[in-house]
């Protein structure tokens, strides 16, 4: 696929890294020559220096024969203008725009073909906000991911000794949770993947990916981690776009405080938020944290634009008694160094966003893509199409599908009989060896290594005999 990426910042670089490894022809456009040179040295990509919305720059980037435009510059206006130009002058087939302002997102009619010609829009700040909100709703989880419009949940947790599912073979899962239909999608021990079988024993410290209907996932987590104390008091460091969005989404249900270093921004936050306590100060100020009861805080979230400050403030908050800490960090090299120490969870905005973009790039009818373990693994929701004889998936039992080694089918979401085609699928099935895949099933697949995704996509492709 020929792809043009506008913007060589954190999001653009992450998108390029994920797509270039899949044999795509990538061209990066940015005004920063240093960023372009660095990415050109790291990846096999073409680069063009210039204004991403300029017709001449888009032409130089190959817009006249590109398949996909991904506009992820820091400017909403540049991204919108680039999409319109790409459609009007080059008839570029698919255009995705990053939009930071809710003003545009709230008026979808502005984005259609007759106006800015945006096929799909993404808001990284809202994606990260929703991601953090799910983590708050599921204390003790490292990742919480939704499929099938929220019907299915994939959660990553660290197994804790003394709980019912730890130290026992997976074959006992049904006996331990008789009323819960769940699947252990993957186990990582000392960062190495273990293919789960009935004889596999979960050891304390294992990172376990468990998948179930959303209504059942808490019971599975309880079996791996024990009872989780609910979140009540939340402190947010940083009142930028993400901090503001998160506070607004939490303030009706939690006791929320937000720390902001800029006095004018703090005033604006105080006006815009109804129940959140807004404090003007630095989150690395020990005295301020002590005075605001950091030792009674259930979750400290560091969301400033300075990732070093986020690391320092979250580490300090943990040392001073915060029960859980979460930090926003862009650099992949930092994530492995700090996560699991004083900082419980690290979130990369680029990694949280990449799944939304990948869903529009993947071959076949891919509904959702989630990047796992800092991009090393993926979980996909793919719609199966075809019939027996034209498909290697439809009309076959799960146990008879030639999946690549390590890849597992973990859930099937099926339309209720007689449901209208436009209605969302409803029945959640945790498949067994003899479960048959039907046409239009939403199949949730776990790939322990990213390089297996292409093989999975080929499995779901329909043969030419299918009508």
C-alpha positions as CSV (number, residue, x, y, z in Angstrom):
1,X,0.0,0.0,0.0
2,X,1.3,3.5,-0.9
3,X,0.8,5.7,2.2
4,X,1.6,9.4,2.8
5,X,2.0,10.4,6.4
6,X,1.8,14.2,7.1
7,X,3.6,15.1,10.3
8,X,6.8,13.5,11.7
9,X,6.1,14.1,15.4
10,X,5.5,11.3,17.9
11,X,2.2,10.1,16.3
12,X,3.6,10.3,12.8
13,X,6.8,8.5,13.7
14,X,4.8,5.7,15.6
15,X,2.5,5.2,12.6
16,X,5.5,5.0,10.2
17,X,7.3,2.5,12.5
18,X,4.2,0.3,12.6
19,X,3.4,0.4,8.9
20,X,6.9,0.3,7.3
21,X,7.5,-3.1,8.8
22,X,4.5,-4.5,6.8
23,X,6.0,-3.8,3.4
24,X,4.1,-0.6,2.8
25,X,5.5,2.2,0.7
26,X,5.7,5.1,3.1
27,X,6.4,8.8,2.5
28,X,6.7,11.2,5.4
29,X,6.1,15.0,5.1
30,X,7.1,17.6,7.6
31,X,8.7,21.0,7.8
32,X,11.3,19.8,10.4
33,X,14.3,18.6,8.5
34,X,16.0,17.1,11.6
35,X,12.9,14.9,12.4
36,X,12.8,13.7,8.8
37,X,16.5,12.9,8.7
38,X,16.2,10.9,11.9
39,X,13.2,8.9,10.7
40,X,14.9,8.4,7.3
41,X,17.9,6.8,9.0
42,X,15.7,4.6,11.3
43,X,13.2,3.4,8.7
44,X,13.1,2.7,5.0
45,X,10.9,5.7,4.1
46,X,10.9,8.6,1.6
47,X,10.8,12.0,3.1
48,X,9.6,15.4,1.7
49,X,10.2,18.7,3.5
50,X,7.5,21.3,3.2
51,X,4.0,22.5,4.1
52,X,1.8,19.4,4.3
53,X,-1.2,21.2,2.9
54,X,0.6,22.6,-0.2
55,X,-0.4,21.1,-3.5
56,X,3.1,21.0,-4.8
57,X,4.4,19.3,-1.7
58,X,1.6,16.7,-1.9
59,X,2.4,16.1,-5.5
60,X,6.1,15.6,-4.7
61,X,5.1,13.1,-2.0
62,X,3.2,11.1,-4.6
63,X,-0.4,12.0,-3.9
64,X,-1.4,11.3,-7.5
65,X,-1.0,7.6,-7.0
66,X,-1.1,7.1,-3.2
67,X,-3.7,4.8,-1.6
68,X,-4.0,6.4,1.8
69,X,-3.3,9.9,3.4
70,X,-2.8,10.1,7.2
71,X,-2.6,13.7,8.3
72,X,-1.3,13.9,11.8
73,X,0.4,17.2,12.1
74,X,0.0,19.4,15.2
75,X,-2.4,21.7,13.3
76,X,-6.0,20.8,12.8
77,X,-6.3,23.4,10.0
78,X,-3.3,21.9,8.1
79,X,-4.7,18.4,8.4
80,X,-8.1,19.5,7.1
81,X,-6.7,21.5,4.3
82,X,-4.4,18.6,3.3
83,X,-7.3,16.2,3.1
84,X,-9.4,18.6,1.0
85,X,-6.5,19.3,-1.4
86,X,-5.7,15.5,-1.7
87,X,-9.3,14.8,-2.6
88,X,-9.9,17.7,-5.0
89,X,-6.6,17.8,-6.9
90,X,-5.4,14.2,-6.7
91,X,-8.6,12.1,-5.9
92,X,-6.6,10.3,-3.3
93,X,-8.9,7.4,-2.2
94,X,-8.8,7.4,1.6
95,X,-8.0,10.4,3.9
96,X,-7.6,10.3,7.7
97,X,-7.1,13.4,9.8
98,X,-6.0,14.0,13.3
99,X,-8.2,16.6,15.0
100,X,-7.4,17.9,18.4
101,X,-10.3,20.4,18.7
102,X,-13.7,19.1,19.7
103,X,-15.3,21.8,17.7
104,X,-14.6,20.0,14.4
105,X,-15.5,16.5,15.8
106,X,-18.9,17.9,17.1
107,X,-19.9,18.9,13.6
108,X,-19.3,15.8,11.4
109,X,-21.0,17.5,8.4
110,X,-18.0,19.7,8.1
111,X,-15.8,16.7,7.5
112,X,-17.8,15.0,4.7
113,X,-16.8,14.8,1.0
114,X,-18.5,18.1,0.1
115,X,-16.5,20.0,2.7
116,X,-13.1,19.0,4.1
117,X,-13.3,15.5,2.5
118,X,-12.1,13.6,5.7
119,X,-13.0,9.9,5.6
120,X,-12.0,9.2,9.2
121,X,-11.0,11.5,12.0
122,X,-9.1,10.7,15.1
123,X,-8.6,12.7,18.3
124,X,-5.5,11.3,20.2
125,X,-6.4,13.3,23.3
126,X,-9.8,11.7,23.5
127,X,-8.5,8.3,22.8
128,X,-6.0,8.6,25.6
129,X,-8.7,10.0,27.9
130,X,-11.0,7.1,27.2
131,X,-8.1,4.6,27.7
132,X,-7.3,6.1,31.2
133,X,-10.9,6.1,32.1
134,X,-11.1,2.3,31.4
135,X,-8.1,1.7,33.6
136,X,-9.8,3.6,36.4
137,X,-12.9,1.5,36.0
138,X,-10.8,-1.6,36.3
139,X,-8.2,-1.1,39.1
140,X,-5.2,-3.4,39.0
141,X,-5.3,-3.8,35.2
142,X,-2.3,-2.9,33.0
143,X,-4.4,-2.6,29.8
144,X,-8.2,-2.6,29.3
145,X,-9.3,-3.0,25.7
146,X,-12.8,-3.2,24.2
147,X,-14.1,-5.1,21.2
148,X,-17.5,-5.3,19.5
149,X,-18.8,-2.0,20.7
150,X,-17.9,-2.8,24.3
151,X,-19.4,-6.3,24.5
152,X,-16.0,-8.0,24.8
153,X,-13.1,-7.0,27.0
154,X,-9.4,-7.9,26.8
155,X,-7.6,-7.2,30.0
156,X,-3.9,-7.5,31.0
157,X,-3.1,-8.1,34.7
158,X,-0.1,-9.4,36.7
159,X,-1.0,-12.6,38.5
160,X,-0.7,-12.5,42.3
161,X,0.1,-15.4,44.5
162,X,-2.7,-16.8,46.6
163,X,-5.6,-16.3,44.2
164,X,-7.8,-19.0,42.8
165,X,-6.5,-19.0,39.2
166,X,-2.8,-18.7,40.2
167,X,-0.7,-21.9,40.6
168,X,-3.4,-24.0,38.9
169,X,-3.6,-25.4,35.3
170,X,-5.8,-23.5,32.9
171,X,-8.0,-26.6,32.6
172,X,-9.3,-25.8,36.1
173,X,-10.5,-22.4,35.0
174,X,-14.1,-23.6,34.4
175,X,-14.2,-25.3,37.8
176,X,-12.9,-22.2,39.6
177,X,-15.3,-19.9,37.7
178,X,-18.3,-22.1,36.8
179,X,-20.6,-19.3,35.8
180,X,-18.0,-17.4,33.7
181,X,-17.1,-18.1,30.1
182,X,-13.6,-16.7,29.6
183,X,-10.4,-17.4,27.7
184,X,-6.7,-16.8,28.6
185,X,-5.5,-15.3,25.4
186,X,-1.8,-15.1,26.3
187,X,0.7,-15.4,29.1
188,X,4.0,-13.6,29.3
189,X,6.6,-14.8,31.7
190,X,9.8,-12.8,32.1
191,X,8.7,-11.0,28.9
192,X,8.6,-14.3,26.9
193,X,5.3,-15.4,25.5
194,X,3.9,-18.8,26.6
195,X,1.2,-20.5,24.4
196,X,-1.6,-21.3,26.8
197,X,-2.8,-24.9,26.9
198,X,-5.0,-26.8,29.4
199,X,-1.8,-27.9,31.2
200,X,-0.3,-24.4,31.5
201,X,0.0,-23.2,35.1
202,X,-0.2,-19.5,35.8
203,X,2.7,-18.5,38.0
204,X,2.8,-15.4,40.3
205,X,4.2,-12.5,38.4
206,X,3.0,-13.7,35.0
207,X,1.4,-11.0,32.8
208,X,-1.9,-12.6,31.8
209,X,-4.2,-11.4,29.0
210,X,-7.7,-12.6,29.7
211,X,-10.7,-12.2,27.4
212,X,-14.4,-12.4,28.2
213,X,-17.7,-10.7,27.8
214,X,-17.4,-7.4,29.6
215,X,-19.9,-8.4,32.2
216,X,-17.7,-11.4,33.2
217,X,-14.2,-9.8,33.1
218,X,-14.2,-8.6,36.7
219,X,-14.6,-12.2,37.9
220,X,-11.6,-13.3,35.9
221,X,-9.5,-10.4,37.2
222,X,-10.6,-11.3,40.8
223,X,-9.3,-14.8,40.2
224,X,-5.9,-13.6,39.1
225,X,-5.4,-10.5,41.3
226,X,-7.9,-10.7,44.2
227,X,-10.4,-8.1,45.2
228,X,-9.4,-4.6,43.9
229,X,-10.0,-1.6,46.1
230,X,-12.2,1.0,44.3
231,X,-10.8,4.3,43.2
232,X,-12.2,7.3,45.1
233,X,-9.5,10.1,45.2
234,X,-7.7,11.0,42.0
235,X,-5.0,13.6,41.5
236,X,-4.1,14.8,38.0
237,X,-0.8,16.6,37.2
238,X,-1.2,18.8,34.1
239,X,-4.2,20.7,32.9
240,X,-3.7,20.4,29.2
241,X,-6.2,18.9,26.7
242,X,-5.9,15.4,28.2
243,X,-5.9,16.6,31.8
244,X,-9.0,18.7,31.2
245,X,-10.9,16.0,29.3
246,X,-10.1,13.4,32.0
247,X,-11.1,15.6,34.9
248,X,-14.4,16.5,33.2
249,X,-15.1,12.8,32.6
250,X,-14.3,11.9,36.3
251,X,-15.6,14.7,38.4
252,X,-19.1,13.5,38.8
253,X,-18.0,10.1,40.1
254,X,-14.7,10.7,41.9
255,X,-13.0,13.2,44.2
256,X,-10.7,14.9,41.6
257,X,-7.8,17.4,42.1
258,X,-5.8,18.8,39.2
259,X,-2.4,20.6,39.5
260,X,-1.4,23.1,36.9
261,X,1.8,25.2,36.8
262,X,0.4,28.0,34.5
263,X,-1.7,30.5,36.5
264,X,-3.8,31.6,33.6
265,X,-4.5,28.0,32.5
266,X,-5.4,27.1,36.1
267,X,-8.0,29.9,36.1
268,X,-9.6,28.7,32.9
269,X,-9.7,25.1,34.3
270,X,-11.4,26.4,37.5
271,X,-14.1,28.1,35.3
272,X,-14.6,25.1,33.0
273,X,-14.7,22.4,35.6
274,X,-17.6,22.2,38.0
275,X,-16.5,19.9,40.9
276,X,-12.8,19.4,40.3
277,X,-10.5,21.2,42.8
278,X,-8.0,23.1,40.6
279,X,-4.6,24.0,42.3
280,X,-1.9,26.3,40.9
281,X,1.4,24.6,41.6
282,X,4.0,22.1,40.5
283,X,3.4,18.3,40.9
284,X,7.1,17.8,41.9
285,X,6.6,20.1,44.9
286,X,6.7,17.7,47.9
287,X,5.1,20.2,50.3
288,X,2.2,20.8,47.9
289,X,1.6,17.0,47.5
290,X,1.8,16.5,51.2
291,X,-0.7,19.3,52.0
292,X,-3.1,17.9,49.4
293,X,-3.1,14.4,50.9
294,X,-1.0,12.5,48.4
295,X,-0.8,9.6,51.0
296,X,-4.6,9.2,50.7
297,X,-4.7,9.4,46.9
298,X,-5.8,6.2,45.1
299,X,-4.5,7.3,41.7
300,X,-1.9,9.9,40.7
301,X,-2.0,10.6,36.9
302,X,0.9,12.6,35.4
303,X,-0.3,14.2,32.1
304,X,2.0,17.2,31.5
305,X,3.7,17.9,28.2
306,X,7.1,17.2,29.8
307,X,7.7,13.4,30.1
308,X,10.6,13.9,32.4
309,X,8.4,15.8,34.8
310,X,5.8,13.1,34.5
311,X,8.3,10.5,35.5
312,X,9.6,12.5,38.4
313,X,6.2,13.6,39.8
314,X,4.7,10.1,39.5
315,X,7.7,8.5,41.2
316,X,7.6,11.1,43.9
317,X,3.8,10.6,44.4
318,X,4.4,6.8,44.7
319,X,7.1,7.3,47.3
320,X,4.9,9.6,49.3
321,X,2.1,7.1,49.5
322,X,-0.1,7.3,46.4
323,X,-1.7,3.8,45.9
324,X,-1.4,3.8,42.1
325,X,0.6,6.0,39.7
326,X,0.2,6.5,35.9
327,X,2.4,8.6,33.7
328,X,2.1,9.8,30.1
329,X,5.4,9.1,28.3
330,X,6.2,9.4,24.6
331,X,9.6,7.9,24.2
332,X,9.5,4.2,23.8
333,X,13.0,3.8,25.4
334,X,11.7,5.3,28.6
335,X,8.7,3.0,29.0
336,X,10.5,-0.2,29.7
337,X,12.8,1.6,32.2
338,X,10.1,3.0,34.5
339,X,7.0,0.8,34.2
340,X,6.5,-1.6,37.0
341,X,8.8,0.3,39.4
342,X,7.5,3.4,41.2
343,X,5.3,4.0,38.2
344,X,2.6,1.3,37.8
345,X,1.4,2.1,34.3
346,X,2.9,4.0,31.5
347,X,0.8,5.3,28.6
348,X,2.2,6.3,25.2
349,X,-0.2,8.5,23.3
350,X,1.2,7.3,20.0
351,X,0.7,3.6,21.0
352,X,-2.8,4.3,22.3
353,X,-3.7,6.0,19.0
354,X,-2.0,3.6,16.6
355,X,-4.7,0.9,16.9
356,X,-7.4,3.3,15.5
357,X,-5.2,4.1,12.5
358,X,-4.3,0.5,11.9
359,X,-7.9,-0.6,11.7
360,X,-8.1,1.5,8.5
361,X,-4.9,0.1,7.0
362,X,-5.3,-3.6,7.7
363,X,-6.4,-5.7,4.8
364,X,-9.8,-7.4,5.0
365,X,-12.8,-6.3,7.0
366,X,-10.9,-5.3,10.2
367,X,-13.1,-3.6,12.7
368,X,-10.7,-2.9,15.5
369,X,-6.9,-3.2,16.2
370,X,-5.3,-2.9,19.6
371,X,-1.5,-2.6,20.0
372,X,-0.3,-4.7,23.0
373,X,2.9,-4.8,25.0
374,X,4.3,-1.6,23.5
375,X,3.6,-2.6,19.9
376,X,5.1,-6.1,20.1
377,X,1.7,-7.9,19.9
378,X,-1.7,-7.2,18.5
379,X,-5.3,-8.1,19.0
380,X,-7.7,-7.8,16.1
381,X,-11.4,-7.9,15.5
382,X,-12.1,-9.2,12.0
383,X,-15.4,-9.9,10.3
384,X,-15.4,-13.3,8.6
385,X,-16.9,-13.4,5.2
386,X,-17.7,-16.2,2.7
387,X,-18.8,-19.8,2.8
388,X,-17.2,-23.2,3.1
389,X,-15.1,-23.7,0.0
390,X,-14.3,-20.0,-0.6
391,X,-13.0,-19.2,2.9
392,X,-10.4,-20.8,5.1
393,X,-12.4,-19.5,8.1
394,X,-16.1,-19.7,7.5
395,X,-17.7,-23.1,7.8
396,X,-14.7,-24.5,9.7
397,X,-14.3,-25.5,13.3
398,X,-11.8,-23.4,15.3
399,X,-9.6,-26.4,15.9
400,X,-9.3,-27.0,12.1
401,X,-8.2,-23.5,11.1
402,X,-4.5,-23.4,10.1
403,X,-3.6,-20.5,12.4
404,X,0.1,-19.4,12.6
405,X,1.9,-20.8,15.6
406,X,1.0,-18.9,18.7
407,X,-2.1,-17.1,17.2
408,X,-5.4,-17.9,19.0
409,X,-9.0,-17.2,18.3
410,X,-10.4,-16.0,21.6
411,X,-13.9,-14.9,21.1
412,X,-16.7,-14.8,18.5
413,X,-19.4,-12.1,18.5
414,X,-22.4,-13.2,16.4
415,X,-25.5,-11.4,15.3
416,X,-28.7,-12.6,17.0
417,X,-30.9,-14.7,14.7
418,X,-33.2,-12.5,12.7
419,X,-31.4,-9.3,13.6
420,X,-31.2,-6.5,11.1
421,X,-27.9,-6.3,9.3
422,X,-27.4,-2.7,10.5
423,X,-27.8,-3.8,14.2
424,X,-24.7,-4.4,16.2
425,X,-23.8,-8.1,17.0
426,X,-24.9,-9.3,20.4
427,X,-24.1,-12.9,21.2
428,X,-20.6,-13.4,22.7
429,X,-19.1,-16.9,22.3
430,X,-15.9,-18.1,23.9
431,X,-14.9,-20.7,21.3
432,X,-13.9,-24.3,21.9
433,X,-12.1,-26.7,19.6
434,X,-15.3,-27.6,17.7
435,X,-16.9,-24.2,17.5
436,X,-17.8,-23.4,13.9
437,X,-17.2,-19.9,12.4
438,X,-20.2,-18.5,10.5
439,X,-20.4,-15.8,7.8
440,X,-20.4,-12.3,9.4
441,X,-19.0,-13.4,12.7
442,X,-16.8,-10.9,14.4
443,X,-13.7,-13.0,15.3
444,X,-11.3,-11.7,17.9
445,X,-7.7,-12.9,17.3
446,X,-4.6,-12.6,19.4
447,X,-1.2,-12.3,17.7
448,X,1.7,-12.7,20.2
449,X,4.1,-11.3,17.6
450,X,3.3,-8.4,15.2
451,X,4.9,-10.1,12.3
452,X,2.1,-12.8,12.3
453,X,-0.6,-10.2,11.5
454,X,-0.1,-10.4,7.7
455,X,-0.6,-14.2,7.8
456,X,-3.8,-13.8,9.8
457,X,-5.1,-11.2,7.3
458,X,-4.5,-13.6,4.4
459,X,-6.5,-16.4,6.3
460,X,-9.5,-14.1,6.4
461,X,-9.4,-13.2,2.7
462,X,-12.3,-14.5,0.6
463,X,-11.5,-16.6,-2.4
464,X,-12.8,-15.5,-5.9
465,X,-15.4,-18.2,-5.9
466,X,-17.5,-16.5,-3.2
467,X,-20.4,-14.5,-4.4
